[in-house]
Every structure is written in structure tokens, then in C-alpha cells.
Amino acid sequence: MKKKAIIFGAGVSGLSIGYNLLKNNVDVEIYEETGTLGGIARSESRNGYLFDSGPHGFHSRDPKIVDFFKEIMGDNYTGFEKYTEIKYKGQYVTFPLKPMNILLTLSIGESFRCISSLIYSKIKSRIIKSEDKNAEEWLISRYGEPLYRVFFLGYTAKIWGIKPKELSAKFAQHRIPVISFTDLILRGTLGFKKWFGRQHKYAETAVTLYYPKHGGIGAFSEEMARKIKKMGGKINLNSRVASVNVKDGKVGSVDVLSSGKTSNVKGDFYISTIPIIVLPRIVRPILGKDVLEAASKIKFRSLLVFCLLIKKDQVFKPLHYYYYDKYFGRLTELKNWSRELYPKGITGLITEKTCDFNDELWNADENELFRKVIDDIKSEGFIEDKDILDKFVIRKKFAYPVYLIGFEENVEKIENALGKFKNLFMSGRQARFRYMDMDNCVEEGLEVVNEIVRR
Ligand SMILES: Cc1cc2nc3c(=O)[nH]c(=O)nc-3n(C[C@H](O)[C@H](O)[C@H](O)COP(=O)(O)OP(=O)(O)OC[C@H]3O[C@@H](n4cnc5c(N)ncnc54)[C@H](O)[C@@H]3O)c2cc1C
């Protein structure tokens, strides 16, 4: 008889697992709490114009994973090298940081302090191996204190709401690229040539970003869902997994709440892609107090994505991410990712602001927030009031895992408790509480699929 898998969540993780299980002849039912596919990598349509829930490009160094994206998208994708700039003191600095850019952006005194401290920290870290206790130590030991202060301290506090000192060193390890010693010596000189040799002062980056030509990033999930249904899989939207019923060391069924009605659903395997702080709370009988306590100590950062429809063909140069030192940190023009996303004469901008769920910012008046967003963008000379055709906000309660010091212990406690149920798997960014990008979600999902197929 065919095996059957019940998947909680229809984000990139749940859908890619569902798709790959069906390809391996396993029956699939997916239950998604919201009315949309794609989870935190979705696109929302407003009056026919699409906006992504934050800029999302698919990338991977593993050709197998890139091939997966291409298999799903058919010919509906485009690929490009990523260009990112940070605006610092009125100048554009390419990111990841390049030594030559640092020199050219800062004053002579600042440059000297930054570069000498960077070289010193590189040499020191090679001679003295010490364990970094928090993200601040990690950053200083790799970049040196002056660069840390210039580029990381304020930005990290702005995004995470806390100082790098309070974040685990793992945070920096996962998030921040490092300037290598060779880079410093060799690429610095090459970078010098590039700086003057190109019309735009963009840095090249190693990884190609893939993005749907049509349909925004949500098209990736929509297309997985279409293929899942074609292979006989079922996707149930507006269906919340409300309890996970365990008995004799395994999951026996789940209760799903949909349109006010609860139904009991059974499978052979259960895959949760829902947040690690939600799952332990819905297991029945109730898990131990220590596990629930561990879940209560884990923190996610929420996100507000401000979307603006603009009556202009293009707002800024062909740049993929633009970071500036304003109230709102990052500005993205999705038309730079796919020209086909908007018609001629129209473009879309998105800018993001992190916050805590239900805090002052989350509950603030949207019109007031938009005033700040628009003033920021106007001050860069990109738009005027008359260019704005429409505006709305996309909200994400679970956007970023916050790697508070000691978070590993809490995650481990939950994983150990849930790991006892042999037919239950946790996969994906929210479920594993890891900085996973979409490619990581697909990759990790494949491991779950292989394990289910093997059993
Ligand atoms: C601003 C931002 C930009 C990003 N940019 C990139 C990028 O450029 N490239 C990249 O590769 N990655 C990027 N990422 C990461 C990427 O979004 C994630 O890796 C990926 O979307 C995570 O997918 P997931 O399925 O694991 O989680 P989610 O998308 O969160 O999916 C979980 C799903 O479970 C559902 N759910 C929750 N509780 C229940 C329940 N009880 N019952 C049923 N369903 C439930 C949720 O509604 C959700 O749909 C970015 C992330 C953010 C926040």
C-alpha cells in the first residue's frame, strides 16, 4: 500500500517536500493555515499588480538545487548576478564589503583605522584561536572594531532591535560574509581597477540569483502547488493544524480546523514546517513543562513590508538591493529583478521594517508609517508624491529567527522531545529555527523525503 504524508504548512518547505514525495510515489496532503501559498516567500496581488513579501531570489551553489528551481519553473525564470549597495555618508559602498571600497568611501583617517584594524584582527585571529561569546566578538575578531562600528553596530541593532552583544556568535556566522585575507590583498587591487573601469560601481558576487519572469517569487510556490495537484496531492488552504495527537511514541493523527469545523486526519508520516514555538504547544497529550518553557524563550522577529505602486518606468538604476541609512533600511525595485513584472510606465517598490509581533510599530497607524517610508524615498530623489498610485502593507509574524545567546539549548530541548515521535519530522526555516533560505529549505526537505522513502 502507498505511504501517506501529512504536511503542516504550504511555504517553500512544505510544498517542495510534497512535490518530491509525490515524485517518489508517496501520497501527500498539505494543510495550510492561511489562504495563500508560499508562506513568507509569497507574492500578493493588489488591483492586479504583484508585490513580493520582501525581496526573494533563489540561489544555490549546488547545481542539483538550482536544477530543482528550473524543473519547477520551466522557462518562467530569469537569472542574474546580484548587485547590492549600502549608502554610507552619502556614498555607495558595494556589499559584501571590499577593502578598496572601504578605502574610497571613508576619510583617509577612518580608512587607515579600518584597514589596519582589519589586518590586525586577521593576523590575531590566525595566531590566537579563541571562541567568540557573542555576535559582537565574532564581528570584531573578523572585521576589527572600527569597521564593526561603522557598518554593523547600528544596522544590526536597527534590524534586530538588540545589540550584537546580545546575539549569539552563530547569528553573525550565518548572516555575515567575511573578508578573507587574500581578498584583502589581491581583490582589493583588482577591485580598484573595477571601481574605475565600470560605468556603475557595483561589486560582482559569486552566486546567481534566479527569479520568476512572471508572477513574482510567489510563482515558485504556485507552480509547485499546481504540479502537486496534477500528481494527485491535496492542498488545503485556510486549514490550521490545531493538535497533533501522539500515542505509543508516534503521531497517530492531527486535528485540522477549517471554517470553524475540526476534522481528524491520519497519515503514516507527519512533516511540520510550522514555527518551532507553535508545534510543541499543540502536541496532545501536553509535553513537559520544560519543553513548553523552552518554546516560550525562543524569539522570532516580525516584518512589515511596505509596498508602493509607482507611476514611473523605473525608479533607480539596475540594482537588486539598496540599503540606506534611514528609518527604513532596504529598498528594492522588483522590476530590476524581472522587467516583466510590471507594464511599461509602472513599477513597484518594497521597503521593510522589522519589529516584534504586536509591538508599537506592528500596531502603528499605517498612514503615518507610509509618511516616513515616502519621505525616506523622496529624500533619495527617487520619487515625488504625485508618482504614488497605491500603497499597502504585507505583514509577516514569523520572519527572522532571533539567535539570542543560549538559543541552541532551547531548540535542542524541543527537538529532543519531538524527535521521540518516530514518524514526525520538522523541516524548514521556522520549524528548525535556522537562517535557511529557500534553497536550504529545498535541500533539507530532500533529506526528509529520502528518509521517508527509505523506511
Ligand atoms: C525579508 C526576507 C527576505 C528573504 N529573502 C530570501 C532570498 O532572497 N532568497 C532565499 O532563498 N530566501 C530568502 N528568505 C528566506 C525564505 O523566505 C525562507 O527560507 C522560506 O520562505 C521559508 O519557507 P518555509 O516553508 O520553511 O517557512 P514559511 O514560509 O514560514 O512556511 C510555513 C507555513 O506554515 C504555515 N503554518 C503556520 N502554522 C500553521 C498551522 N498550525 N497549521 C498549518 N499551517 C501553518 C504558515 O502560514 C506558512 O505558510 C527571505 C526571508 C525574509 C524574511
The ligand as an SDF file (V2000), in Angstrom:
LIG
                    3D

 53 58  0  0  0  0  0  0  0  0999 V2000
   12.5550   39.5500    4.1440 C   0  0  0  0  0  0  0  0  0  0  0  0
   13.0490   38.1930    3.7380 C   0  0  0  0  0  0  0  0  0  0  0  0
   13.7980   38.0610    2.5690 C   0  0  0  0  0  0  0  0  0  0  0  0
   14.2550   36.8060    2.1810 C   0  0  0  0  0  0  0  0  0  0  0  0
   14.9850   36.7130    1.0320 N   0  0  0  0  0  0  0  0  0  0  0  0
   15.3580   35.4970    0.5830 C   0  0  0  0  0  0  0  0  0  0  0  0
   16.0490   35.3750   -0.6550 C   0  0  0  0  0  0  0  0  0  0  0  0
   16.3580   36.3480   -1.3310 O   0  0  0  0  0  0  0  0  0  0  0  0
   16.3800   34.1280   -1.0760 N   0  0  0  0  0  0  0  0  0  0  0  0
   16.0490   32.9980   -0.3580 C   0  0  0  0  0  0  0  0  0  0  0  0
   16.3430   31.8940   -0.8130 O   0  0  0  0  0  0  0  0  0  0  0  0
   15.4150   33.1120    0.8210 N   0  0  0  0  0  0  0  0  0  0  0  0
   15.0510   34.3080    1.3100 C   0  0  0  0  0  0  0  0  0  0  0  0
   14.3930   34.4150    2.5060 N   0  0  0  0  0  0  0  0  0  0  0  0
   14.1250   33.1920    3.2710 C   0  0  0  0  0  0  0  0  0  0  0  0
   12.8840   32.4620    2.7330 C   0  0  0  0  0  0  0  0  0  0  0  0
   11.7680   33.3170    2.7940 O   0  0  0  0  0  0  0  0  0  0  0  0
   12.6300   31.2300    3.6080 C   0  0  0  0  0  0  0  0  0  0  0  0
   13.7740   30.4120    3.6260 O   0  0  0  0  0  0  0  0  0  0  0  0
   11.4790   30.3670    3.1420 C   0  0  0  0  0  0  0  0  0  0  0  0
   10.4300   31.1070    2.5960 O   0  0  0  0  0  0  0  0  0  0  0  0
   10.9750   29.5620    4.3480 C   0  0  0  0  0  0  0  0  0  0  0  0
    9.9700   28.6830    3.9430 O   0  0  0  0  0  0  0  0  0  0  0  0
    9.2960   27.6830    4.9730 P   0  0  0  0  0  0  0  0  0  0  0  0
    8.3100   26.9170    4.1780 O   0  0  0  0  0  0  0  0  0  0  0  0
   10.3270   26.9330    5.7130 O   0  0  0  0  0  0  0  0  0  0  0  0
    8.5560   28.6170    6.0550 O   0  0  0  0  0  0  0  0  0  0  0  0
    7.2420   29.5070    5.8610 P   0  0  0  0  0  0  0  0  0  0  0  0
    7.2890   30.1910    4.5610 O   0  0  0  0  0  0  0  0  0  0  0  0
    7.0890   30.3310    7.0660 O   0  0  0  0  0  0  0  0  0  0  0  0
    6.0780   28.4220    5.7890 O   0  0  0  0  0  0  0  0  0  0  0  0
    5.4400   27.8910    6.9230 C   0  0  0  0  0  0  0  0  0  0  0  0
    3.9650   27.8230    6.6240 C   0  0  0  0  0  0  0  0  0  0  0  0
    3.2990   27.1940    7.7110 O   0  0  0  0  0  0  0  0  0  0  0  0
    2.0460   27.8170    7.8800 C   0  0  0  0  0  0  0  0  0  0  0  0
    1.5450   27.5000    9.2250 N   0  0  0  0  0  0  0  0  0  0  0  0
    1.9430   28.0110   10.4280 C   0  0  0  0  0  0  0  0  0  0  0  0
    1.2640   27.4440   11.4370 N   0  0  0  0  0  0  0  0  0  0  0  0
    0.4230   26.5450   10.8660 C   0  0  0  0  0  0  0  0  0  0  0  0
   -0.5110   25.6000   11.3960 C   0  0  0  0  0  0  0  0  0  0  0  0
   -0.7290   25.4700   12.7060 N   0  0  0  0  0  0  0  0  0  0  0  0
   -1.1990   24.8140   10.5080 N   0  0  0  0  0  0  0  0  0  0  0  0
   -0.9890   24.9130    9.1660 C   0  0  0  0  0  0  0  0  0  0  0  0
   -0.1160   25.7780    8.6480 N   0  0  0  0  0  0  0  0  0  0  0  0
    0.6050   26.5740    9.4700 C   0  0  0  0  0  0  0  0  0  0  0  0
    2.3570   29.2850    7.6480 C   0  0  0  0  0  0  0  0  0  0  0  0
    1.1890   30.0200    7.3560 O   0  0  0  0  0  0  0  0  0  0  0  0
    3.3240   29.1970    6.4620 C   0  0  0  0  0  0  0  0  0  0  0  0
    2.6530   29.2830    5.2350 O   0  0  0  0  0  0  0  0  0  0  0  0
   13.9640   35.6540    2.9610 C   0  0  0  0  0  0  0  0  0  0  0  0
   13.2230   35.7980    4.1380 C   0  0  0  0  0  0  0  0  0  0  0  0
   12.7760   37.0510    4.5330 C   0  0  0  0  0  0  0  0  0  0  0  0
   12.0010   37.1910    5.8030 C   0  0  0  0  0  0  0  0  0  0  0  0
  1  2  1  0
  2  3  1  0
  2 52  2  0
  3  4  2  0
  4  5  1  0
  4 50  1  0
  5  6  2  0
  6  7  1  0
  6 13  1  0
  7  8  2  0
  7  9  1  0
  9 10  1  0
 10 11  2  0
 10 12  1  0
 12 13  2  0
 13 14  1  0
 14 15  1  0
 14 50  1  0
 15 16  1  0
 16 17  1  0
 16 18  1  0
 18 19  1  0
 18 20  1  0
 20 21  1  0
 20 22  1  0
 22 23  1  0
 23 24  1  0
 24 25  2  0
 24 26  1  0
 24 27  1  0
 27 28  1  0
 28 29  2  0
 28 30  1  0
 28 31  1  0
 31 32  1  0
 32 33  1  0
 33 34  1  0
 33 48  1  0
 34 35  1  0
 35 36  1  0
 35 46  1  0
 36 37  1  0
 36 45  1  0
 37 38  2  0
 38 39  1  0
 39 40  1  0
 39 45  2  0
 40 41  1  0
 40 42  2  0
 42 43  1  0
 43 44  2  0
 44 45  1  0
 46 47  1  0
 46 48  1  0
 48 49  1  0
 50 51  2  0
 51 52  1  0
 52 53  1  0
M  END
$$$$
